[in-house]
């Protein structure tokens, strides 16, 4: 059962990380703002994505317990 939990965590992490990268990159491509503003927004978006991935993993862990 523990192996299933590890696999679920890995799959969830991969999906969440891929979605976060896709969301950030698509937002950056359509933006017409200055490079400094885009970099600041990207840092904020990345921080939010990392936080969301952490919550997702916590949720998966709690479901498997």
C-alpha positions in Angstrom: 0.0 0.0 0.0 2.9 2.3 0.7 4.2 1.9 -2.9 0.8 3.0 -4.2 1.0 6.1 -2.1 4.5 6.9 -3.4 3.4 6.4 -7.0 0.3 8.6 -6.4 2.5 11.3 -4.9 4.9 11.2 -7.9 2.1 11.3 -10.5 0.4 14.1 -8.7 3.6 16.1 -8.4 4.4 15.6 -12.0 0.9 16.7 -13.2 0.9 19.7 -10.9 4.4 20.8 -11.9 3.6 20.5 -15.6 0.4 22.5 -15.2 2.2 25.2 -13.3 4.9 25.5 -15.9 2.3 25.6 -18.7 0.3 28.3 -16.9 3.3 30.5 -16.2 4.8 30.2 -19.6 1.5 30.8 -21.5 0.9 33.9 -19.3 4.4 35.1 -20.1 4.0 34.6 -23.8 0.9 36.7 -24.1 2.1 39.5 -21.9 3.3 42.8 -23.5 4.7 44.3 -20.3 8.3 45.2 -19.6 10.8 42.5 -18.7 11.1 43.7 -15.1 7.4 43.6 -14.6 7.1 40.1 -16.2 9.9 38.8 -14.0 8.2 40.1 -10.9 4.9 38.5 -12.0 6.6 35.3 -12.8 8.2 35.1 -9.3 4.7 35.6 -7.8 3.1 33.0 -10.0 5.9 30.5 -9.4 5.5 31.0 -5.6 1.8 30.4 -5.9 2.3 27.3 -8.0 4.8 25.9 -5.5 2.4 26.5 -2.7 -0.5 24.9 -4.6 1.6 21.8 -5.4 2.5 21.5 -1.7 -1.2 21.6 -0.8 -2.0 19.0 -3.5 0.6 16.6 -2.2 -0.7 17.1 1.4 -4.2 16.3 0.2 -3.1 13.2 -1.6 -1.1 12.0 1.5 -4.1 12.6 3.8 -6.4 10.7 1.4 -4.1 7.7 1.4 -3.8 7.5 5.2 
